[in-house]
Amino acid sequence: MFKELDLQTKSDIENYFQSRDYMVIAVPKEELIRVYTLRATRTVETARRVHALEGEPLEMLGYTILSALLLTSLVKHATPQKVLFRVQNDCGVVVAEADGKGRVRGFLEGEPQACWNSGTLSVVKELRLGTPYTSIVPVVGRNIKEALSFYFEQSEQTRSYLDMAISFDEKGSVLQAEAYLVQVLSGVSEKSIELLEENLRSLSLKGERPEDTALHILKNMNPRLIGLKEVEYYCPCSEEIARSSLMLLQEEELQDILSDGPAEVVCKFCKRVYRFSREQLML
């Protein structure tokens, strides 16, 4: 199923999503090219407020969230399949997890930006088929965008083009967070690749809606819309999950924690706090 990505479709998309975050998935009429364009402004702003970040740490978490959302191109859409994106080094770690429905969450510990180029980039695909598939590459490049590009080159072996941009207002709130990913599958003509690259050279991420970015990328290629999904910061943690994490501890260790009062679990992704008394844990 597809729709022509024309003026009427553009208007329908804008009226439906308005200011909400979303991803557009588009293809040209006659070539095996996939285009994913994304607006995640509210999503990254939510992450900023949840984690009380600013400056370089906020930028790193924001770009990690955009990366995880772009990586959902590797899983089935509108399913519980998930992708986890992690950069880790001796100075810290930054993580984001996104699913095929456009729900994403993340956290940052330490100062991973301080030891850039010394760690690893991991992508874990949970496809609900048994053991998750994990791919690990060294961190290469000056930033997360270049590191993610290297990942696609090494692990997915698909010609890919991507870009990401985050901007802030004078108060430090997220003004714009957007990204795109283009994947060129085998069999695409050199003429189409040349046209695609020409379109990308003239593209600058400056707050355009995702459908406009997709139209620019696929200019003169008869673009068609094949998918849409809303994007949001979402954490599925719960009291039951928090209790289960405590029950994984050795009884002696748990008893020691409870000797000082209720046991406390803090979710790294959303900062929600869960407290459990000895009675609630049935100990």
C-alpha positions in Angstrom: 0.0 0.0 0.0 1.2 3.5 -0.8 0.1 7.0 -1.5 1.6 9.5 -3.9 3.5 12.0 -1.8 1.8 15.0 -3.3 0.4 18.3 -2.1 -2.8 16.7 -0.8 -0.9 14.0 1.1 1.4 16.7 2.6 -1.7 18.6 3.8 -3.2 15.5 5.3 0.0 14.6 7.2 0.3 18.2 8.6 -3.3 18.3 9.7 -3.1 14.9 11.4 0.2 15.3 13.3 0.3 19.1 13.7 3.0 19.7 16.2 3.5 16.1 17.3 6.6 14.1 16.6 6.6 11.5 13.8 8.5 9.6 11.1 7.8 9.5 7.4 8.8 6.5 5.3 9.0 7.1 1.6 10.3 5.4 -1.6 10.8 6.5 -5.2 8.4 4.9 -7.8 11.0 2.8 -9.6 14.1 2.2 -7.5 14.9 0.2 -4.3 15.6 3.2 -2.1 14.2 3.7 1.4 13.9 7.1 3.0 13.1 7.7 6.7 12.6 11.3 7.8 12.0 12.2 11.4 11.0 15.0 13.7 11.6 14.3 17.4 11.6 17.7 19.0 9.1 17.0 21.8 10.7 13.7 22.4 14.2 15.1 23.0 12.7 17.9 25.0 11.0 15.4 27.3 14.4 13.6 27.7 16.0 17.0 28.6 13.4 17.6 31.3 13.4 14.0 32.7 17.2 13.9 33.0 17.8 17.6 33.8 20.5 17.8 31.2 22.1 20.7 29.3 25.0 21.3 27.0 27.1 18.5 25.6 25.5 15.7 27.7 22.0 16.8 26.4 23.3 16.8 22.8 24.8 13.4 23.2 21.6 11.9 24.6 19.5 13.7 22.0 21.6 12.3 19.1 21.5 8.9 20.7 17.7 9.0 20.8 17.6 10.1 17.1 19.9 7.3 16.3 17.8 4.7 18.0 14.7 5.9 16.1 16.5 5.8 12.8 17.6 2.2 13.6 14.0 1.1 13.9 14.3 0.9 10.1 15.9 -2.5 10.9 12.8 -3.9 12.7 9.2 -4.4 11.7 7.1 -1.3 12.2 4.0 -1.3 14.5 5.4 -4.4 16.4 7.0 -4.9 19.8 10.4 -5.5 18.2 13.0 -3.2 19.6 16.5 -1.7 18.9 18.9 -0.6 21.6 21.7 1.8 20.6 24.6 2.2 23.1 27.9 4.0 23.1 30.2 3.0 26.0 33.8 4.0 27.0 35.9 4.5 30.1 34.2 7.8 30.9 30.6 6.7 30.7 27.7 5.3 28.7 24.8 6.7 26.7 21.8 4.4 25.8 18.6 4.7 23.8 16.0 2.1 23.1 13.3 2.4 20.5 10.6 0.0 19.2 8.8 -0.4 15.9 5.9 1.8 17.2 8.1 4.9 17.5 8.4 4.7 21.3 11.8 5.6 22.6 13.6 6.2 25.9 17.2 6.8 27.0 19.7 7.7 29.6 23.3 8.9 30.1 25.7 8.1 32.8 29.1 9.7 33.4 30.7 11.8 30.6 31.0 9.5 27.6 31.7 12.6 25.4 34.9 13.1 27.3 36.5 9.8 26.0 35.2 9.9 22.5 36.9 7.6 20.0 38.0 5.2 22.8 34.9 3.1 23.2 32.4 0.8 21.4 29.1 1.3 19.6 26.6 -1.5 20.1 23.3 -2.2 18.4 21.0 -4.8 19.9 18.0 -6.0 17.9 15.3 -7.7 19.9 13.3 -9.5 17.1 11.3 -11.7 19.5 12.9 -14.7 17.8 15.0 -15.9 20.7 18.4 -14.5 21.5 18.8 -10.8 20.6 21.1 -10.0 17.7 24.1 -7.8 18.8 26.5 -6.0 16.6 29.5 -4.1 18.1 31.9 -1.8 16.2 34.5 0.7 17.5 33.5 4.3 17.8 34.7 6.1 14.7 34.3 9.7 13.7 33.9 13.0 15.5 30.3 12.5 16.7 27.4 10.1 17.0 26.3 10.8 13.5 29.6 9.7 12.0 29.8 6.8 14.4 26.3 5.6 13.3 27.3 6.0 9.6 30.3 3.7 10.3 28.0 1.2 11.9 25.8 1.0 8.8 28.9 0.7 6.6 30.4 -2.2 8.7 27.4 -4.1 10.0 24.5 -3.6 7.7 26.6 -3.5 4.5 24.0 -1.2 2.9 24.8 2.1 1.2 23.4 4.6 3.7 23.2 8.4 4.0 22.1 10.1 7.2 22.1 13.4 9.0 20.8 14.7 12.3 20.4 18.1 13.8 19.4 19.5 17.2 19.0 23.1 18.1 18.1 25.0 21.3 16.4 28.2 22.2 18.0 30.9 24.5 16.6 29.1 27.6 18.2 25.8 26.7 15.0 24.1 25.7 15.0 21.9 22.5 13.9 24.0 19.6 14.3 21.4 16.9 15.4 17.7 16.7 15.3 16.1 13.3 17.0 13.4 11.2 16.9 11.4 8.1 18.2 8.0 6.9 18.4 6.9 3.3 19.2 3.3 2.4 20.1 2.3 -1.2 19.5 -1.4 -1.8 21.2 -3.5 -4.5 20.2 -3.0 -8.1 19.7 0.8 -8.0 21.0 2.5 -11.1 24.0 4.8 -11.0 21.8 7.6 -12.5 19.4 7.4 -9.6 22.3 7.4 -7.1 23.7 10.5 -8.7 20.4 12.2 -8.5 19.9 11.2 -4.9 23.3 12.5 -3.9 22.7 15.7 -5.8 19.5 16.2 -3.8 21.2 15.4 -0.5 24.0 17.9 -1.2 21.4 20.7 -1.4 19.5 19.5 1.8 20.0 21.3 5.1 18.1 20.3 8.2 16.6 23.5 9.3 13.2 22.7 10.8 11.3 21.4 7.8 8.5 18.9 8.3 9.5 15.3 7.7 7.4 15.0 4.5 9.1 18.1 3.1 12.5 16.6 3.8 11.4 13.3 2.1 10.2 15.3 -0.9 13.5 17.1 -1.2 15.5 13.8 -0.9 13.4 12.2 -3.6 13.0 15.2 -5.9 12.4 14.1 -9.5 12.1 10.5 -8.4 8.3 10.2 -8.1 8.1 9.9 -4.3 5.5 7.7 -2.7 4.5 7.5 1.0 4.6 3.9 2.4 4.5 4.5 6.1 3.9 7.0 9.0 4.3 6.6 12.7 4.1 8.8 15.7 7.2 9.2 17.9 7.2 9.8 21.6 9.3 9.4 24.7 7.9 6.5 26.5 9.1 4.3 29.4 7.2 1.1 30.2 8.7 0.6 33.6 6.2 -0.5 36.3 6.0 -1.5 40.0 6.0 -5.1 39.0 9.2 -4.8 36.9 10.9 -2.9 39.8 9.9 -5.5 42.3 11.2 -8.3 40.0 14.6 -6.5 39.8 14.9 -6.6 43.6 14.0 -10.3 43.8 17.0 -11.0 41.6 19.3 -10.0 44.5 20.7 -12.5 46.9 18.5 -12.7 50.0 21.4 -11.6 52.3 22.0 -8.5 50.1 18.3 -7.7 50.0 18.0 -8.1 53.8 20.9 -5.7 54.3 19.2 -3.1 52.1 15.9 -3.4 54.0 17.7 -3.0 57.3 18.0 0.7 56.5 14.3 1.1 55.5 12.3 0.5 52.4 14.1 -0.8 49.3 14.3 1.8 46.5 14.5 1.2 42.8 15.0 4.2 40.4 14.4 3.7 36.7 17.4 4.9 34.7 15.2 5.8 31.7 12.5 7.9 33.4 13.7 8.6 36.9 10.6 7.1 38.4 11.1 5.9 42.0 9.6 2.7 43.4 9.8 1.9 47.1 9.1 -1.4 48.8 8.8 -2.4 52.4 9.7 -5.7 53.8 6.0 -6.6 53.9 5.5 -5.6 50.2 8.3 -8.0 49.3 6.9 -10.7 51.5 10.1 -11.1 53.4 
